[in-house]
Amino acid sequence: MTKPIFDQNLQSLDARSRDIFRAIVDSYLRDGEPLGSRNLSRMLPASLSPATVRNVMSDLEQLGLIYAPHISAGRLPTQKGLRFFVDAFMELGDLSEEERRVIEAQVKATGSGATLEQMLTEASQMLSGMSRGAGLVVAAKNEVPLKHLEFIQLEPTRALAVLVSQNGDVENRIVELPEGVTTSQLMEASNFLNAHIVGRTLAEARAEVARLKAETKTALDALSQDLVDKGLAVWAGGGGLPATLIVRGRANLLENVTAEADIQLLRHLFEDLETKDGLMQLLDLAEGGSGVRIFIGSENKLFSLSGSSLVVAPYRDKNARVVGALGVIGPTRLNYARIVPMVDYTAQMISRMLR
C-alpha cells in the first residue's frame, strides 16, 4: 500500500493530539457518529477536561483532519483525516487461522473443475459476507489465446478487423485506413500478424510485435506497418475485449441507508461500476501498485460522486501479469484494518489457482 508524504504539521502532532484524533476516528469507524468533547474526555487514558479536549479538537479542525457536521455537534474525521489515519496510525490486523482456512477452502473448492467466472463469483460472494460490504471482482477477458486476425476492406479508408480467439469468440472492429491502402497490403498485414499471434494472448502478441518492430519495418512497407499497429491497438485500446464485473452483496451497502441523498450516491456508484470505462479504471487502480491499495472517497474519480471507499488488490496469472482485480467497496467507515489482509489473502489464493 503506497503511503503519501504528509506535511510536517500532521507528522508533528503531539501525543495528546494523536490520542484525541485516534479516538474520534475509532468512534466513527465503529459507530458512524460524531464524538463530542465531553464523551471524549471520559474515554481518554489521561485525565483531560472537556475544555482542553475542545482546544485540541479546534487545532485538529484547523489542520483539516476533523469537522463538525452540525453546530455544537461532535466531530467526525474528514476524508483527509481518514487518509492520515490509514497511512500513519492504522495497525493492520491479521487473519485468524480459521479465516485463512475458510478463504483457502472456498477458493480451492470452487476452483476445482469450475470455470474461472464461477471461482471469481464465489470469491466476490465470500468477500461480501466476510466484510459486510460489497465484494467486487473484475476479470479481463483479453487473456484468451488468439487464433486468427483478418482485415476485410469495406471502403477505401475503412476496414473490418476480425479477431478470433481459440475458444471460438469473435470480435469485430472498424479500423480507419490510411488513404491508398490496397487489398494486397491488407492481406500482407493480416499474414504478418497471424504468423506471430497464434497461441498468444493479446498482451503477449503486442509484446512480440513490439520486439519485432525493427524487422517489421523492413519486412512491410509503411502502410502495412500502420495496419499491423492498428490491428492490435484496436482491441487493446478503448475498444478492447470487454472485462467482466462481478459484484455481490450490494444489499449490504443499503443497510441503514434511509436518506434519499445517500441512496442517490449509491445509485451513482452502481452506474459508475457498470460502465466499461469504470471497469478499466478498476484494473488500472489495482495494477498501479504491487499489493493492496486503499482509495477513500473522491481520491479516485470513479467513486467521486458516491464518496465510497475501495480496498482493491490485483491477481495474476502464471506469468505474473495482472489479469484482474478483486476487492471490497463500502462506506468510508469500512473496517480497513480487517479488510486489507482479507482482500490481500484472497487475491493471493486466486493467483495461486491461476498458476
N, C-alpha and C positions, 0 to 999 in steps of 0.2 A: 504494500500500500504506500503510494508516494505521499510524503509529508511536505506540505508547503512551508516556506520560511515565514514566520510571523514577526511583526515588528517588535522592537525591543520593549515597548511599553507592556505588551502582553507577556513577554518572556520574563519580565522583571516583577511580576505580581508578587507581593509578599505572601507569606504562608496563610495569614488570616484571610486575605482576599481570595486566595485559591480555595480555601476551605468553604467559604461562603458561595463562591461560584460553583464549585462541585456540588454543593448541597442543592442549589437551585436547579442545576441540570439533572441530577439524580432524581429529584422530585418530579420534574417534568417528564422524564423518560418512564418513570413508574406510574404516575397518576395523570399526567397531561394537564395539571392545574397550576396556576400561579402560586408562588410561595411568598408569603409576607414576612416582614422583619420580625414580628412577634413570634410566630411559629418557628422561624429560622433560628432565633436566638435560643430557643429551647432545645433545638436539635444538635447544636454545635458542641463539640467536646469541651472547648474553652468557654468560660463564663463571659458572655458579652451582652451588653444591654441592647434592647431594640434600637435605641438611638445610634449606637456605634454601628450596628448592622446596617441601619439605613444609610449612614455615611459611606460605608464600603460599597453598598449597592449603588449609590449615586456615582461613585468612581467607576464601577463596572459598566454602568449605563453609558457614561461618557466615552468609554472605550469601545462601545458598540457591541458588548457581549451579552447584555440583557436588556429587556424593555418592559414597560408597564402596559399591558393590553387595555387597561381601563384606569381612569383616575382613581387614586387611592387603593388600587389593587396591588397584589403581589407582583412578582417579576417572573418572566419567562426568558429562556435563552433565545437570542436571535439566531439566524442562520450562521452568521459569523461565529457566534458563541458556540454553537453545536460543532462547527468545524474545528474550532480551537480545542474543544473538549475531546473530540475524537482523536485529534493528532497529538495533543500534549498530555492528556490525562488518562485516556481510556486504557484499561488493562484488559486485554483480550482474555476471555475465558477459554477453557479447553474443553473439548467434547469429552463426555464420560465414555468409558469403555462400552457401556450399553448403547449410547447414541452412535458410536462408531460401528458397532455390530449391526444396528438397525439399518444404517445407511449402506453399509457394505452388502448386507444380505439382500436388501431391496434392489440395489443396482445389479448385483450378480444374478438374482432370481429372474428379473425382467430381461436381463441381457442374454440369458441362456436360451437360444432358439427364438428370441423375439426380434422384431425389426428395430432399427435404430430409433425410429419415431416412437415405438411403444416404450422403449427404455427411457427415452427423454421425457415422455408424458408422465411416466411413473416418477421420475426424478423431480419433475415440476410439482406433482401432487404431494410428494413427500416433503419437499421444502416448504410448501404452503402449510401443511399440517404441523410441521415442527416449529415454524416461525410465527404462525398466525398472521402472516402477510400473504401476498400473492406470489406463488412460485412461478418463475419465468425461465423458459429455455428458448434460445434462438439457435437454429441449426442451418448452416449454409448448405444449399443443395448443389453447389457447383463443384463438389468433390468427386462426382461420379466420373470414372474414366471415359474418355471420349472415343468415338468410333469413326466419325466422318464429318467433314465440313465441305459445303459446296456453295458456290456463288451462281445465282441464276439472274441474268440481266433482264430487267423489266423495262427500263427506259434508258436512253443514252447516259444519264447521270444517276441512275438508281438501280440497285440490285437487291435480290432477296438472298440473304445469307442463311443457310440451313445447317444447324448443328445437331448431330445425332450422338447421343451417349450410348454406352454399351448396354445400359439397361432398357434401351428402346425409347427413351424420352426424346422428343424432337422439339427444338426451339427455332423459331423463325424470327429474323430481324431484318429491317430495311436498312441498307447501307448506302450512303451517298457516295457516288463515284466521281473521281476526277474526270474532267472532260477528255474525250478521246480514247477512253478505255475500250479495248476490243474484246470479243468473246474469247479469243485465244489467250489474252492476258488474264482474264478471269479464270480460265482453266489452269493456267500456269500457276497462279496464286493458290488455287484450291489444291493442286497436286503437291506443291511445296508444303503447305500446311498439313495435308494428310500424311505426308511422309514423316512428319515429326510429332503428330498429336495422338496417333493411335495408341490406346492403352494408358495415356496420361490424363491426369485431371487437368482442368483449365489452368490452375495455378502452375502445375508442372509444365504444361505446354507453353505458357507465356515465358517461363524461365528458360526453357530450352530454346525458344526462338530468339530471346534476348542474347543468349550465349552464342547463337549462330549469326548474330547481327552482321558481322563483317562479311561472312560467307554469303549471307542473304543478299547483301548489296551487290556482290559481284555476280551472283547466280541469277538475279532477277533485275529487270530494268526498274526505273523509278516508279512507274505506275503500278507495277505488280507489287513492289515493296510496300507501297501505300496500302494496297488491298490486304496484304498479309497482316500489317499492323491493325487495320480496321477489323479484319475478320476475327481477331481475338479480343480487341478492345470493346467491341460491340456487346460482348457478354460480360466482360469484367467491369465495365463502367456502370452508368446509371441504369442500363437495361439488362443487368446481369440476371442470371438464373435466380428465381425467387428463393428467398430464405423462408424457413418455416418458423412460425411463432407459436409456442405452446404456453398458455397461461392457465394456471389452476389456482383456485381459491380466491377468485375476485370477490366473493361474498364476504371474505374476511375484511376487505377494505371498507365495506359498507357498514360494518358493525359499529354501533354507537354514533353513526353519522346521520344527523337529522336535518341540519341546516341546508337549505336549498343551495346556498353558495358553495358549501363543501361538496355536495352531490354533483354540482356542475363542474367542480375541479376534477373530480374523479372521472366524469364523463370525458373531459378533455384528455385525461391520461389514457383512457382506453382507446380513444380515437387516435392519439399520437402513436400508440403502440402498434396499431393495426395498419399503419401506412408503411409502404415499402422503405421509404427513406428512414423511418423510425427504426426498422429492423437493422438496416445497415449501420445506423448510428450506434445501436447497442453493440454490434460486433466491433465497431471501431473503438468504443469505450473500453471494452474488455481487452482488445488487442493492444491498447495503448500502455498496458502495464504488465508486469511479469506475474502478478498474483491478483489477490482480491482488491477491488477498488470500491471506494465509497463515494457516492455522489449525493449531496444533500440539497434538496430544493432546487433552486434555479442555477446550481453550479453547472448543470448541462442543459442546453436549450430544449432537449427532448421533453424534460419534465418541468420546464419553467412555468407553465400555466397551472399545472396541478400542484406544484410545491411538494411533490412526493420525493422520497429518498430511495436510492437504489444501491444494493450491495451486489456486485457482479464479479464473476471470475471466468476466464476463458477455459475451454477444454480443448485438448489437442489430439491429433491423430498419431499414427505410428512414426511419422516423420517430424513430429514436434511442431507441426503447423497448427495455428489456431483455426479450428473448423466450426466453432460455435461458442456460445456463452450461456451461462446459467446464473440465476441469482434470485433475489427476493426484493419485491417492491412493497413499500408501505408508507405510512405517515412518517414525518421527520422524527417522531419519537420511537423509532424502531429500537429494539434491544441489540445495538450494534455489537457489543462485546460477545454476545452469544451467537449472533447470526453470521459474523465474519468467519469463524472457524467451521461452521456448518456448511456454508457455501464453498469454502476452500476444499474441504474434505470430499464433498460430493463431486466437485469438478475433477479432483484427483482420481476418484473412483471411475468416473465416466471416461477419463483419458486412458486409464489402465485397461478398461474394457475394449476401447477402440484400438489398442495396441495388440 
